[in-house]
Amino acid sequence: MKHFIRQTIPLLYSTLLLLSLTTFAEESNLATEIINDPAFDKCLLNKAKKSTTAITYQKLKKECLAQISQENKEQQDTPEFFDRFSSEKIVAFNPYVMTPHKMNYILPFSYTDNINREAYTDAGGKGYGDELMGMEAKFQISFKVPLITEKIFNEGDGISFGFTLQSWWQLYNQDLSRPFRETNYQPEIFYYTPLSWEPAGGKTNLVLGMEHQSNGRSQLLSRSWNRLYANFTFAKDNYAISFRPWWRIPEGDKKTTPDESANDNPDIVDYMGHFELIFAYKWDSIEFSFTGRENFKEHHGSMELGVTFPLTGRLNGYFQYTNGYGESLIDYNHSQQRIGIGIALTNIF
């Protein structure tokens, strides 16, 4: 018995020592990872600024390690769709990082079965509209800039400025010198906040914003409108649902004429509707998205289906199908189908 005890005690001691060293190593690695995180420096700076009394670096370090550890723990329970918001805050004020807003993609091959010739015939002469091609390139560039990231009303809320550019390029139309047929510009400012409501174990957030959308053209080719919107999103596991109603800021009913600019598109709500519904789902490494708009009174609407899929390394392919009214501002009252294939520069999740 004594012999057994003499052999067991050193073994137990060694095991406990190994466990303590492993735990210490894991904690040290975690601490090192947090300290190397840009958010750690930002935390130190913020706490130092807010402190009204003398405080040591060790105390600041301890507080920031605890704070970021807690944030990382909470992030592990966050659905994938909302993960990016936490990641964005880490690099929010890094001058070398551009934060994506909506999807960024390039579709070198995009074909429509019913290109809008009438709008260009009325404004630019019959020849221009007749020579437009159904095959063209389409791309979208979208980014945002944080304006306020400190707590306003709720923890994790803030205000950002966003900008989205969409362009339809007659890349294969040599006869017309390959012009950009239509380009839409969409600046917006919005307030975002997570919500405490967690139905079915999911997470929710709310965005309130104001946006302007224009194609930058003049007279008969000009299209623009201004909206106030709300965007409520529910996300759980690998899917998300978003409901985005809006209210158009009135501009009057007078139409633009060749001699006078007034309201570019007084009936745009009849075709674009009052809301859009978005559904996103991630299956393994493939992401699906659906966006639908509808005006139930006029029975006008549209849908967009997108699929991203891995190609090689971090490069993802992107397939897009649209059907209905308002794919672009110049086409707000023109119905068509479009199919495109290309590359996604950023993902939905």
Secondary structure, DSSP 8 states (H G I E B T S, - for coil): -HHHHHHHHHHHHHHHHHHHHHHHHHHHHHHHHHHTSHHHHHHHHHHHHH--S---HHHHHHHHHHHHHHHHHHHHTS-HHHHHHHHHHHTTT-TT--EE-S--EEEEEEEESS---HHHHHHH-HHHHHT--SEEEEEEEEEEEEEE-S-SSSTT-EEEEEEEEEEEE-TT-GGGTS-EEEEEEEEEEEEEEEES--GGG-EEEEEEEEEEEE----GGG--EEEEEEEEEEEEETTEEEEEEEEEE----S-B--SS---BS-TTHHHHH-SEEEEEEEEETTEEEEEEEEEETTTTEEEEEEEEEEEEETTEEEEEEEEEEE-SSSTTTT-EEEEEEEEEESS---
